[in-house]
């Protein structure tokens, strides 16, 4: 029984080490527009790529997308990079 508890604790610690700093950081990165529709805005933005654990620059078209969008690299890094 103690062995099972130790194994469970180890898996819990491993799971915590892979957790994102914020849920927004796990959203799809560089989401732009609504399907094939691209909006007319041209907003230089930053997004977090969770698989690479880094912030990427992209141009946001102004509609659609998600909350994984930041106004600066610094804001992205503070929120998401570990």
C-alpha positions as CSV (number, residue, x, y, z in Angstrom):
1,X,0.0,0.0,0.0
2,X,2.8,2.4,0.8
3,X,4.5,1.6,-2.5
4,X,1.3,2.6,-4.3
5,X,1.1,5.9,-2.4
6,X,4.8,6.7,-3.3
7,X,4.1,5.9,-7.0
8,X,1.0,8.1,-7.0
9,X,3.0,11.0,-5.4
10,X,5.8,10.7,-8.0
11,X,3.2,10.9,-10.8
12,X,1.6,13.9,-9.2
13,X,4.9,15.7,-9.0
14,X,5.7,14.9,-12.6
15,X,2.3,16.2,-13.7
16,X,2.8,19.4,-11.8
17,X,6.2,20.0,-13.5
18,X,4.5,19.9,-16.9
19,X,1.7,22.2,-15.9
20,X,1.4,25.5,-17.7
21,X,1.9,28.8,-15.8
22,X,-1.5,30.0,-17.1
23,X,-4.3,28.2,-19.0
24,X,-4.2,30.8,-21.7
25,X,-0.7,29.6,-22.6
26,X,-2.0,26.2,-23.7
27,X,-4.4,27.6,-26.3
28,X,-3.6,27.3,-29.9
29,X,-0.9,29.8,-30.9
30,X,-1.1,32.4,-33.7
31,X,-4.9,32.0,-34.1
32,X,-5.8,34.6,-36.7
33,X,-9.2,35.3,-38.3
34,X,-12.3,33.1,-38.6
35,X,-11.5,30.2,-40.8
36,X,-10.7,31.4,-44.3
37,X,-11.9,35.0,-43.5
38,X,-9.0,37.4,-42.7
39,X,-9.9,40.7,-41.1
40,X,-8.5,44.0,-42.2
41,X,-6.5,45.0,-39.1
42,X,-2.7,44.6,-39.0
43,X,-1.7,44.3,-35.3
44,X,1.8,43.1,-34.5
45,X,1.3,40.7,-31.6
46,X,3.0,37.9,-29.7
47,X,1.7,34.4,-28.9
48,X,3.0,31.5,-26.8
49,X,3.9,28.2,-28.5
50,X,3.6,25.6,-25.7
51,X,5.3,22.8,-27.7
52,X,8.4,25.0,-28.1
53,X,8.0,26.8,-24.8
54,X,8.7,30.2,-26.4
55,X,6.9,33.3,-27.5
56,X,6.5,33.9,-31.3
57,X,5.7,37.1,-33.1
58,X,2.7,37.2,-35.5
59,X,0.3,39.6,-37.1
60,X,-3.2,39.6,-35.7
61,X,-5.9,40.5,-38.2
62,X,-8.3,41.9,-35.6
63,X,-11.1,39.3,-35.4
64,X,-11.5,35.8,-34.1
65,X,-8.4,34.3,-32.5
66,X,-8.2,33.5,-28.8
67,X,-6.7,34.9,-25.6
68,X,-3.2,33.6,-26.4
69,X,-2.3,37.0,-27.8
70,X,0.0,39.6,-26.2
71,X,1.0,43.1,-27.0
72,X,4.7,42.6,-26.4
73,X,7.2,39.8,-26.1
74,X,7.8,40.8,-22.5
75,X,4.1,40.3,-21.6
76,X,4.1,36.9,-23.3
77,X,7.2,35.8,-21.5
78,X,6.0,37.0,-18.1
79,X,2.7,35.1,-18.5
80,X,3.8,31.9,-20.1
81,X,7.6,31.1,-20.3
82,X,8.9,29.0,-17.4
